[in-house]
Every structure is written in C-alpha cells, then in structure tokens.
Amino acid sequence: MTVEKHDLHHEFPNLTDEIHHLKMHDNHFAKLFTEYHDIDQEIHRIEQGVENTSDDYLEGKKKQRLSLKDNLFVMLKKVQMPA
C-alpha cells in the first residue's frame, strides 16, 4: 500500500520559503508546525501498519491534522512572499 505524504512541504510546495521563515520567526507557527508534523508521522505509522489502532482514533487524528493544516495555511498566506 502506498501512503501519501502530507508534510507541509509536500502540501504547499510553493510556500517553502514562508514555511521556513515562520518556523524561524514565529513561535506559535513553529509549535503548530511541530504538532502537525508529529500527528502526520503518527498517521503515517498507523497507515503503514507499524502501529495498530481503531478506525475512530485514526479518523480523529486525520481531522486534527486537517484542522492544523488549515490554521497553518492561513498563517502562511498572511506572510506570502513575492515570487
């Protein structure tokens, strides 16, 4: 089974400069980024069969990841740098 990558650099390839900038200069963004990354890694392990859990738990984690991604995207768009 192929597991799709959901890290922010794959999700927003055109915003890598903004991601880097906010990780370095915005503590709130950095905290949310780390939380997103940790949840994404947990989901990845579950989907690969490394960890075993209920479908409800996995679905809850996916909803958390989506909510964090939405919040991070809003922050990224506010500081979007010219191309």
C-alpha positions in Angstrom: 0.0 0.0 0.0 1.3 3.4 -1.0 1.0 6.0 1.7 0.6 9.6 0.6 2.9 12.2 2.1 1.1 15.0 4.0 4.0 17.0 5.4 3.7 20.7 4.8 6.4 20.9 2.2 4.5 18.4 0.1 1.2 20.0 0.8 2.4 23.5 0.0 5.4 23.2 -2.3 5.1 26.8 -3.4 5.3 28.1 0.2 8.6 26.6 1.3 10.2 30.0 1.9 7.3 31.1 4.0 7.3 27.8 6.0 11.0 28.3 6.7 10.6 32.0 7.6 7.7 31.3 10.0 9.4 28.3 11.7 12.4 30.6 12.4 10.5 33.7 13.5 7.0 32.8 14.8 6.9 30.6 17.9 3.2 29.9 17.6 3.7 28.8 14.0 6.6 26.6 15.0 4.6 25.0 17.8 1.7 24.2 15.4 4.1 23.0 12.7 5.7 20.6 15.2 2.3 19.4 16.3 1.2 18.9 12.7 4.4 17.0 11.9 4.0 14.7 15.0 0.4 13.9 14.1 1.3 13.3 10.5 4.0 10.9 11.5 1.7 9.0 13.8 -0.9 8.7 11.0 1.8 7.6 8.6 2.9 4.8 11.1 -0.7 3.7 11.5 -1.4 3.6 7.8 1.8 1.6 7.2 0.7 -0.9 9.9 3.6 -0.1 12.2 1.1 0.9 14.9 -2.3 -0.6 15.4 -5.4 1.4 16.5 -9.1 1.8 15.9 -10.5 3.4 12.8 -12.2 6.1 15.0 -8.8 7.0 16.5 -7.2 7.3 13.1 -10.1 9.4 11.8 -9.8 11.7 14.8 -6.1 12.2 14.1 -6.8 12.9 10.5 -9.3 15.6 11.5 -6.7 17.1 13.9 -4.2 17.2 11.1 -6.6 18.8 8.7 -7.5 21.5 11.3 -3.8 22.2 11.9 -3.1 22.4 8.2 -5.9 24.9 7.8 -4.6 27.1 10.6 -1.0 26.9 9.3 -2.2 27.7 5.7 -3.9 30.9 7.0 -0.7 31.9 8.7 1.4 31.2 5.6 -0.9 33.2 3.3 -0.6 36.2 5.6 3.2 36.3 5.1 3.3 35.0 1.5 6.5 36.4 -0.1 6.6 37.6 -3.7 7.8 35.0 -6.2 
